[in-house]
Amino acid sequence: MKKTTLLMTILSVLAFGTAGYSAVTATAVNGYAAYITPGGAWNVMYAGVTIPEGTLVSTGMFSSVDFNIDGHDMTVEQLTTIKIYKSLVTGEETESSVGLSYGSVTAKINKIGAVKTKFNITTPVATSSVRGTKERISNGPIRGMSAQALSGRLSLHNSRGVRTSVAGRSFFSLTGGSARPEPLLAGERGNSLTKVTPDGMTSEEQQAGQIYSDVIGNSESPVDIVDQLTGGTARVNVNLVWP
């Protein structure tokens, strides 16, 4: 009986002993950034620094830090503060959790063979979960959280049970006081395929007209130009390029 108990203990140690902390390493630092470990003091961030769980990282103006997190890439953009909540790795899965206080991060989550990947970026508003994709997440006290899948598909959920996903040109936006995000294609409102301006305008005049036409009210819209056509034919070549 004692031998059996000892054998089970050894097997348990072998089974759970493979789990460990996955290194979070700064691969590049542009400008100025600093970090503070739990119970420590602020230190200047530089390439090659490995930080443990619980570390805060803050970037300055026109600064950024590139991290490698167990084969995944994350860029902390300027004026951003993050916290490494969790970074674990076993032979079968990796799990990373990053808290975004404010600012923006871009993360590229790679598929590593048959390894199951969990990579979460959490804000006070919602949490994004990705695997095999590239995302950009921003958070601020006024505009709340915004998320875009630069490639692949991005899943998001909040504490109120709302779940959604974004891909392509769709855009996630949720403020702290709202239960549900804005429509995913809200960013496409007001966009058009082409700008139509009268002949004889310089490029500077065309640009000013596009920006201030609604204010000054003396520009011709596409509808105005079409209404002036009293007859005849015209050929228009349109080249549509969809992302």
C-alpha positions in Angstrom: 0.0 0.0 0.0 2.8 2.4 0.8 4.5 1.6 -2.5 1.3 2.3 -4.4 0.9 5.7 -2.5 4.5 6.6 -3.3 4.0 5.8 -6.9 0.9 7.9 -7.2 2.7 10.8 -5.5 5.6 10.6 -8.0 3.2 10.5 -11.0 1.3 13.5 -9.6 4.6 15.5 -9.4 5.5 14.5 -12.9 2.1 15.4 -14.2 1.9 18.8 -12.7 5.6 19.6 -12.6 5.7 20.5 -16.3 3.6 23.6 -15.7 5.6 26.7 -15.2 5.9 30.4 -15.8 6.4 31.4 -19.4 9.0 34.2 -19.9 7.8 37.6 -21.0 10.8 39.2 -22.7 11.2 42.7 -24.1 12.7 42.2 -27.6 12.8 45.9 -28.6 12.3 49.3 -26.9 11.8 52.5 -28.8 11.9 55.7 -26.8 11.4 55.5 -23.1 9.6 52.9 -21.0 9.7 51.7 -17.4 8.5 48.7 -15.4 7.9 47.8 -11.8 7.8 44.3 -10.3 5.6 43.3 -7.4 7.1 44.9 -4.3 9.9 46.5 -6.3 10.8 49.9 -7.7 10.4 51.4 -11.1 13.2 50.5 -13.5 14.1 51.6 -17.0 12.9 49.0 -19.6 15.5 47.8 -22.2 15.7 45.0 -24.7 16.4 41.7 -23.1 14.6 42.3 -19.8 12.4 39.4 -18.6 9.5 40.4 -16.4 7.5 38.1 -14.0 3.8 38.0 -13.4 2.3 41.0 -11.7 4.7 43.4 -13.4 3.4 46.8 -14.5 4.8 48.3 -17.8 4.4 52.0 -18.8 5.5 53.7 -22.0 6.2 57.4 -22.6 5.3 59.7 -25.4 6.4 58.5 -28.9 7.6 55.3 -27.2 6.8 51.6 -27.5 8.0 48.2 -26.3 7.9 44.9 -28.2 7.4 41.7 -26.1 7.7 38.0 -26.8 5.3 36.0 -24.7 6.0 32.3 -25.2 6.2 32.6 -29.0 3.5 35.4 -29.3 4.3 39.0 -30.1 2.8 42.0 -28.4 3.6 45.7 -28.9 2.8 48.2 -26.1 2.2 51.5 -27.8 2.9 55.0 -26.5 1.3 56.4 -23.3 0.1 52.9 -22.4 0.1 51.0 -19.1 -0.3 47.2 -18.9 0.0 44.5 -16.3 1.1 40.9 -16.8 -1.5 39.0 -14.9 -0.7 35.4 -16.0 1.8 33.7 -18.2 1.8 29.9 -17.9 3.0 27.2 -20.2 2.8 23.4 -20.2 3.5 20.8 -22.8 0.0 21.0 -24.1 -1.2 24.6 -23.6 -0.2 28.2 -23.0 -2.2 30.7 -21.1 -1.5 34.4 -21.0 -3.5 37.3 -19.5 -2.6 41.0 -19.9 -4.4 43.8 -18.2 -4.7 47.1 -20.2 -5.3 50.0 -17.9 -5.2 52.7 -20.6 -3.6 53.1 -24.0 -3.2 50.7 -26.9 -1.6 47.3 -27.6 -1.2 45.2 -30.7 -0.9 41.5 -30.3 -0.1 38.7 -32.8 -1.1 35.3 -31.5 0.6 32.5 -33.4 -0.6 29.0 -33.8 2.1 26.7 -32.3 1.5 23.2 -33.5 -1.1 21.3 -31.5 -0.5 23.5 -28.4 -3.8 25.0 -27.1 -3.4 28.8 -26.7 -5.3 31.1 -24.4 -4.4 34.7 -24.8 -6.6 37.3 -23.1 -6.4 41.1 -23.0 -8.6 42.5 -20.3 -9.8 46.1 -19.7 -12.2 47.4 -17.1 -14.9 47.1 -19.8 -14.4 43.8 -21.5 -12.0 40.9 -22.4 -10.7 39.8 -25.8 -9.8 36.2 -26.5 -7.8 35.3 -29.5 -5.9 32.4 -31.1 -4.1 32.5 -34.4 -4.9 36.2 -35.2 -3.6 39.7 -34.9 -5.5 42.4 -32.9 -5.3 46.0 -31.7 -6.9 46.9 -28.4 -7.3 50.3 -26.9 -8.8 51.6 -23.7 -9.4 55.0 -22.1 -11.6 56.6 -19.4 -13.8 58.4 -21.9 -14.1 56.3 -25.1 -13.9 53.0 -23.3 -12.6 49.9 -25.0 -12.2 49.5 -28.8 -10.9 46.4 -30.6 -10.2 45.5 -34.2 -9.0 42.2 -35.7 -6.2 43.1 -38.0 -6.3 39.5 -39.2 -8.4 36.5 -38.3 -11.3 36.7 -35.9 -11.5 38.2 -32.4 -13.9 37.2 -29.7 -14.9 39.6 -26.9 -17.1 39.4 -23.8 -17.9 41.4 -20.7 -19.1 40.8 -17.2 -22.7 41.3 -18.2 -22.8 38.2 -20.4 -22.6 40.0 -23.7 -20.5 38.1 -26.3 -19.5 39.1 -29.8 -16.8 38.7 -32.4 -15.2 41.0 -34.9 -13.3 40.4 -38.2 -12.4 42.2 -41.3 -13.6 45.9 -41.2 -15.9 45.5 -38.2 -14.9 47.4 -35.1 -15.8 46.8 -31.5 -16.4 49.8 -29.3 -17.8 49.7 -25.7 -17.8 52.4 -23.0 -17.9 51.6 -19.3 -21.5 52.8 -18.8 -22.9 50.8 -21.7 -24.1 47.2 -21.5 -23.7 46.6 -25.2 -21.2 47.7 -27.8 -21.9 50.0 -30.7 -22.9 48.4 -34.1 -19.8 46.6 -35.4 -20.0 48.6 -38.7 -20.5 51.9 -37.0 -17.0 53.0 -38.3 -18.2 52.7 -41.9 -20.9 55.3 -41.4 -20.4 58.3 -43.7 -17.8 56.6 -45.8 -18.2 56.6 -49.6 -16.6 54.8 -52.5 -15.4 58.0 -54.2 -15.3 61.7 -53.8 -16.8 63.8 -56.6 -15.6 67.4 -57.1 -16.1 69.9 -59.9 -13.4 70.2 -62.6 -10.8 72.9 -62.3 -10.2 72.5 -58.6 -6.7 72.1 -57.3 -5.8 69.2 -55.0 -5.7 71.6 -52.0 -9.2 73.0 -52.9 -10.5 69.5 -53.3 -9.2 68.5 -49.9 -10.6 71.6 -48.2 -14.0 70.9 -49.9 -14.1 67.4 -48.6 -13.4 68.5 -45.1 -15.5 71.7 -44.9 -18.2 71.2 -47.5 -20.9 70.5 -44.9 -20.0 73.7 -43.1 -19.6 76.2 -45.9 -22.5 74.6 -47.9 -21.3 75.8 -51.3 -19.9 72.5 -52.8 -21.5 70.2 -55.2 -22.5 66.8 -54.0 -22.6 63.8 -56.3 -26.4 64.1 -56.4 -26.1 67.8 -57.4 -23.9 66.9 -60.3 -26.1 64.1 -61.5 -29.2 66.4 -61.4 -27.4 68.8 -63.8 -27.0 66.1 -66.5 -29.8 66.9 -69.0 -28.7 64.3 -71.6 -25.9 62.5 -73.4 -23.7 59.7 -72.2 -20.6 59.4 -70.2 -18.2 56.6 -69.4 -16.9 56.1 -65.9 -14.2 53.6 -65.0 -14.4 52.3 -61.5 -11.8 50.0 -59.9 -13.1 48.4 -56.7 -10.5 47.0 -54.4 -11.9 45.3 -51.3 -9.7 44.5 -48.3 
